Amino acid sequence: MLLSVFIPAAIAIVFVYIHLYPGLHAFIRFVKLHVIWGLRSTLHCHPLPRRLEGWDPTPSARDDMEQLAKEMFEKQSSWLYLEGFFQLKGYTMFKPVDRNFHNRKWYTLVPDPQQASSKARRSEYPYARKGYTEEPLQFYYTSMRVWPVRDVNGNDLVIRLVSDNQTSDELRIWRRLHAPGIKNHPRNRVIPVLEYLEFDGLVFIVMPWWNSPALSDYATTEEIFNMAECILDTVDFLHEHRIVHRDMDFQNVGINVTFDPSQDFPKGHNDPKEAIYAIIDFGFSLIYPYES
């Protein structure tokens, strides 16, 4: 009898304290992030692959589309496991429209209905211009290492896995290109890293969500030549800094605008006065010492 009265009363008291005292709420957030998730990381109490190759398709999946689909579907579980971790860092993950494997709607990721893009969303560099007018914004899940999120202000971002505890060339490249002295160089056209996150040796970078320039319409030859000049000059800059990209494809280049991929080649985004192009992926790249 006493328990039936005491337990609801205790829950009610805790609820009131959490909502009336921000300091307590911050303390609980601290405990969740640094104690609970910290223990999961330290004790390896989680289902995530701890090696980078565990987040890539297996060799057999590269020539078998059905096997690839199954592996990508399974890898979504790893990302969704990290939802609480990213939430405590201030990022709300997009979710699959449907987690039923057979209807293939899990390829489409959409934001939490409670977190629409807000007026606080920024459109100036390094963030992207807003090229969509309706929610929900859609993201097509095509890489096991990339997931879309929104921050507390509704900015559209992407989290990318770049390394495990054996520092990858990709992580070395991001660090070199964000080093003092070259980070703000006008020819250093790489997507800015907003934050590095680490969980049990896995290193993630948070970066603005910029769409591929191949998905928008070019109105003039000036727009095309401007895009080509920016990319070629960036490749030259990378070579000067002993970085070989090895996979210069439109899916690895971004333009500073975010639009729904279901839009059919939207117009008006490539004006040289506004368009900024950047490399957004170094997954196949190599880095060499400056003296080499």
Secondary structure, 3 states (H helix, E strand, C coil): CHHHHHHHHHHHHHHHHHHHCHHHHHHHHHHHHHHHHHHHHHCCCCCCCCCHHHHCCCHHHHHCHHHHHHHHHHHHHHHHHCHHHHHHCCEEECEECCCCHHHCHHHEEECCCCCCCCCCCCCCCCCCEECCCCCCCCEECCCCCEEEEEECCCCEEEEEEEECCCCCHHHHHHHHHCCCCCCCCCCCCECCCCEEEEECCEEEEEEECCECHHHCCCCCHHHHHHHHHHHHHHHHHHHHCCEECCCCCHHHEEECEECCCCCCCCCCCCCCCCCCEEECCCCCCEECCCCC
